[in-house]
């Protein structure tokens, strides 16, 4: 149980923390100092390094989360409300990420590879919105996970 919890939290920190860093620090800095022909390949390179970690995070978070749901609670029927909320928000985050990865990220890669800066820029703008939404959901999920037991 302790190992599952530690891995669960570690990979939540990697995913949500990575989104927070990219959205709140890297994005504004890149906008400030780089023109699109440099900024867009940077984002392609950043995502190509971060997204494999997100895949590992999703697999780890889901597997450890379901393990912790089954072992101490015996499944959903005995789990407290905050666990149900955390689960629902996590599944929404995964679905948003899947869309982000297979649609706008694919368009970003294709736009950068073809030096089609307007198309790549449009894809990056969509990614920015989706990351902003997912980051917000992730932060709320962290709050629910840590304080939900006392609030709900």
Secondary structure as GFF3:
##gff-version 3
##sequence-region A 1 152
A	DSSP	alpha_helix	2	21	.	.	.	ID=ss1
A	DSSP	pi_helix	22	26	.	.	.	ID=ss2
A	DSSP	alpha_helix	27	33	.	.	.	ID=ss3
A	DSSP	alpha_helix	36	73	.	.	.	ID=ss4
A	DSSP	three_ten_helix	76	78	.	.	.	ID=ss5
A	DSSP	alpha_helix	81	102	.	.	.	ID=ss6
A	DSSP	alpha_helix	104	113	.	.	.	ID=ss7
A	DSSP	alpha_helix	117	151	.	.	.	ID=ss8
###
